[in-house]
């Protein structure tokens, strides 16, 4: 994503041309960027004989984008029945699905058991019991790993930290050790491994090295107690640089300090990247509806808001924001806000950008992850379009939601109420 003769492009498509075809706000993604990131990950793990990339579907779950993952030999890390069905609908195999998540419903587990997914990443003892009982009732066997909470500070935003005591995810090393006999007694699920996920938007490889060493000790403990495992899922969380000043996560250090440890374990290694693959492949394109000046401040009021991209409002994300056309080298300092009736509906404060006018279009960079997938219809705004670019071509991969789509599941007030009057037994 760069400028050619002052026009912002994605691959070989000039973005100003897209706003003549699609209605803002809309998301646009680069196919090449996605494929390049997959190649990087495959290279990082290439020295491990049995490694498997399971894309974290929650980062962006559009079926057309999942199809790109599948075509490039990538499986899926899912956290819901809907994500399982999306991946399979896109052409993926159930045997390439890792099912994570702390709140798996019985109906979700039953679907996954019948589909014969790759493995469950179990997050509590009660969940292991539930899966075992359901597998027994269906007369099937399932493979599972326990997600370990290694109590590692990933040095990331507190709202996306997942691997410290007090987080809702996984079980502690102590809890696992205390339940060895119970684990051995589960007759219809096979304990094949351990998994972990210590956070999101991580930049340092050191935290992975610390977590893997903790898990390495636990593997030895399990072996001493008669349990051999063959799989380790190290999670994802590899960060991208939203400032675009460097390369993001330190994969050089990861290859030097973490990969050798993983190789020595001689296990099947799974990793669950999401943001790293899709994050900087996407941009949110939006129109400046108003330029408002009050009390010495200049506000750009956009047609996109926190309903389209929530990360600034909830995670204090700082994305680069640039005009589709650079009209002047002059800059202006602005606050950039959306149309939503919430005080947190801002994309930037006191940001220097190239001069723009009302009616101009701007791009919010690196919104491919947790952008469209977290979008919502607050204030009755409809979900926006998604567009995929490949070389010099583009295509619609999600149409704009209509008003009729928005209300189609709501019940007409003229319909009769059900009679549920309480009647006391006499």
N, C-alpha and C positions, 0 to 999 in steps of 0.2 A: 504494500500500500504506500504509494508515494505520489508526488506531483510530476506531471509532464506538461510543460508549458503552462504552468499555473493551474492546471486542472487535476483534481484528485482522481486517481485511478485505482481499481482493484483488478489485479491481473492485467488484461488488456482492454478493460471496459472503463470508459470515462463515466464517473458517477453522475455528472450533471445530466447525462443522457437517460439515466435510470429514473430520475424524478419526473421525466416526461412520460414514462410508461407506468410507473407504480406510484401509488398515493402514499405520501408521508403521514406518519412515520412508518418506516419499514426496516427490517433487518436484511443485510446482504452479507454473504459468506463466500470465501475463496476456497474452491476445491483444492487447488494446488497447495495452499497453506496447510490444510488438513493432512494431505498426503505427505508433505515434507516433514511435518511433526511426527507422523507415524514412522517414517524412515529413521528419524533421529532416535526414537525410542528403541526401535529394533536394533539399531547399531549399538546403543548403550548396553543392551542385554544380550548381544550376539555371542558373547563368550560363555554364556550359561546354556548348557545343552537343552534343558527343558524349561524354557521361559514362555510365558503367555501374557499377552496384553489384553486386559478386559476394560474397555472404555467405560467410563463412569457416565451412564446414560442420563443421570440427573443434570449434568452440566448443560446438555442440549439434546433434546429427544426427538427432533424432527425425523420422520422416517426416511426422507431422502438423504439426510446427513448420516443416519445410521447405516444406510446402504453403502455409503463411501467407506465407512469403517469395515464393514463386512467384506467388501471387495478387496480391501487391503489386509485381510487376514486377522482382523481384530475382533475379539469377543466382547462380552458385555458384563459390566458390574451393575446390577439393578437393585432397587430398594422397594419395589412394589409390583403388584400383578400387572398394572398398566404398562410398566416399563418392560416386563417380560413379554407381554403381547406386542408391544411396539417393535422390539428387536426381532421377534419371530415374523411379524408382518413385513418387516423390511427385508426378509430373506435369511435371517440368521438362524443358526441351529441352537436348539435348547441345550445341547451338550457343550456349548460355548458360553453358557450363562452362569455367573456367580451371583447368588442371591444374598445380599447383605440387608441391613436395616434392623432397627430395634423392636419394631412392632408388627411382625409378620402375622397376619390374620390366618385363621384356619383355612379359609377358602383360598387364600394365596398359596399357602403351603401345599394344599391338596393339588392345585393346578400345577405347581412346580414339580411335585412328586410324580404326577401322571406324565408330565412332559419329559422327565428324566434329565433335569438340569445337571450341569457340571458339578456344582457343590453348593451347599448352604454355608454362609458365614454366620455362625450362631453367636448371639450377643448376650445370652443369659442361660442359666441352668433351666429355668422353666421352659424356655424356648426349645432346648434340646429334648426335654421330656415330651413336649407337644409334638415335635417332628417325629420322634420315635413312635409315639402312640398312633399318629396318623399313618405313618409308614406301615405299622403293624396291621392296622385296620384295612389298608389297601393291598396288603400282601406284597409290598415292594421294599427295596432297600434303597437307602440314600447315603450320599457321602457328605461329610460336613467338617468344617474347621471351627475352632473356637476363636472368636475375636478377642485378643488380649489387649487390655488397656495397660501399657507399660509405664504410665505415669511419667511421660516425657513432655517437657514444655517445648512446643514447636516454634516458639518465638514468632507467632503470627497474631492476627487480630483475635481478641478474646472470644468473639462470637463464631469463629471458625476453628477453634481449638477442640480436638476430639480425643486426645490421648492422655489426659491427666485425670487423677482421682477426683471425683466429683462430676465429671462429664457423664452423660447418660449412656455412652457407648461402651460396649465390650464388658469383659470381666477382668478382675485383677488376677495377677499371678497367684496370689494367696487363695483366691476363690477356686481357681482351677485345681490347685494342689489339694485343697480340702475335699474335692469331689472326685478324686481319682477312682474310687471304688464304684461310685454311681455311674461314671462314664463307662467303665468296663461292663456294667450290667445292662447297658442299652443294647438291645438285641437286633434292632432293625435299622440302625444308622451306624455307619462306619466312620470312626474318628480318624480322618486322614491328615489333618494338619492344623496349623495355627495361622491366624490372620491378624492384621493390625491396620489401623489408619489413624495417624497421629495429628492430623490437621490439614488445612488447606492453605494454598498460597505460601508455601514454605520455600525459602531461598537457600538454606544451608544444608549441605549433605551430612553435617555432623549429627543432626538429630536422628537421621535414619541409622547412622552407624551406632549410636547409643541404643536405639530401640532394637535393632537387629541383634546386638550383643546380649541384651536382656532376654530376647526370645531364644537365642542360641543356648543360654544356660537352662532355660525352661525345657528345651528339646532334650537336653542331656538328662534332666530330672525325669522326664516322661519315660525315656528309654530305661533308666534305672528301675522304674516302677512298672516295667513290662508293656509300655505303650510305644510303638514305633510309628512315626508319621512320615509321610512322603511329600508333603506340600507345605509351602510357606507363601502366604499372600501378604506382601509388604505394603499394600494400599497404594494410594496415589498422593496427591497434594503438591506435586512439583509446580512451583510458582512461575508466573510470567511477569515481565517487567512492564507495568502499565505506564511508566514514564518513557519507555523505549530508549533508555540511556545505556543499558547493557543487555545481556542475554537471559536474564532471569535466573532460574535455578542453576546451581553450580554442578552441572553434570560431569565436568572434568574431575572434580573432587569425588563425586559419587562413584565414578568408574575406578578411581585410584583406591578409595578407602572402603567402599561398601560392596562393590561387585565381587572382589576377592573373598570376602566373608561369605557371601551368598554361594559362590562356587564351591567353597570348602564344605558347605553343608550337604552338598550332593542331593538336593531336593528339587522338586518341581517348584519353580518360582513364578508367582502371579503378581502383576502390578496393575493398578486401577487408575490410570490417568484420565482426567476429564478436561479441566481447564487448560492444561498444557497443549492438548491436541486442538481444541476448538476455540480457546479464548481469543487469541489475536487473529483468528480467521474471520471474525465477524465485526461488523460495524452497524450502528444504529443511525439511520439517515433521517433527519428531522428538519422542519421548516421554522424559520424565525417569524412568529406571528406578530409580535410587537417588540419595539425597543422603548422601554419605559425608563424615565429618569425621575428619581425621588431622593431628596436629601443627600445630594452629592454622589449618589450611586446610579449606575446604568445597569438595567436588567434586560437580558434577552429572554423573552417569553417564547417558549417553543411549543410545537404541537405534540411533542413527546414528553412523557412524564414518568414519575416513579412507577406508574402502572406498567410501563413498557420496560423499564430498567430500574430495579430496586436497589442495586448494590450500593449506590451512593448514599441513599437514605438510611440503609440499615447497617452497612459495613464501612462507611466513610471512604468508599472507593474513590480513587482519583484517576479518571480516564483522560487521555488527551482528547481535545475537542478542536476541530479545525474546519474551516469553510471548504465547500466543494470547489470553489473558485477563489484563488487569491487575486483580489482586485487591486490591492495596494500593499506596499511594504509597511505602511502605518499600522499601528496597533491600537487597541482600545482595552481598557480594563473593565470587566463586566462580571456580574453575577448571572449565572445561567440557570433558569428555572423552567418548570413545566406547568401545565394547566390544572394540575390536581389540587383540590382544596385541602392541602396539608402543608404545614410550615416546613416540613422536611423535603418537600418536592423541589430539590435543587440538584443540579449536576456539577456545579462549580461555584466557588466564591472568589472574588477578586482575581479573576483569571485574565491574563493578557492573551488576546487573540488578534489575528489580522482583521482589519476593518471590515465590517459587514453592515448591510442595510436590512430593513424590514423586507420580508419576502425572500431573502437569501436562504440557502440551505447549508447545513453544517453536518459533520459526521462526528459521532461519539465513538472513539476507537476502542478496540479490544473488548467488545461487548458480546462476543460469541458464546462465552460461558456464563451461565446463570443470568442470561438476558431474557430471551424469549421463553425459556423454560420456567422462569419465575414470574412472568408477566401475568397480569390479571385484568379484570374488568371493573375495577373500582371507579366510582363516579359514572358508571355505565358507559365507559369507553370500550369500544370493541377491540378484540385482539388484532394486531397488525399483520401485514404480509411478511413473508420471508422469501428471499430471493437467493439463488445460487448462481455464482459466476464460475465459468470454466473457460480459460483463455479469453477469447473475444466474444463469448456467448453468455447469455443469462437466461434463467428460467424461474418461474414462480414455483416455490415448493410449499407454500402455505398461503391460501387466499385469505383476504381480509374477512373477518367475522362480520356478519350482517346484524342489523338490529333484531331481525326475526330469529337468528341463531342465538342471540343474547337472551331472549325471553322465552324460547321454545319450551323449556322445561318448567316454567312457572305455571301455577295452577290458577285458573280463572276464578275470581271471587264469586262468580254466579253459580259455581258448582255447589252441590249440596255438601254440607258437613256430615261426617259420620257420627252416628249417635253412640256415644260411649259413656252414657250417664251411669254414675256409681249407684249400685243397688245393694243396700245392706241386707245380708242374710238374716232373716227373722226366725 
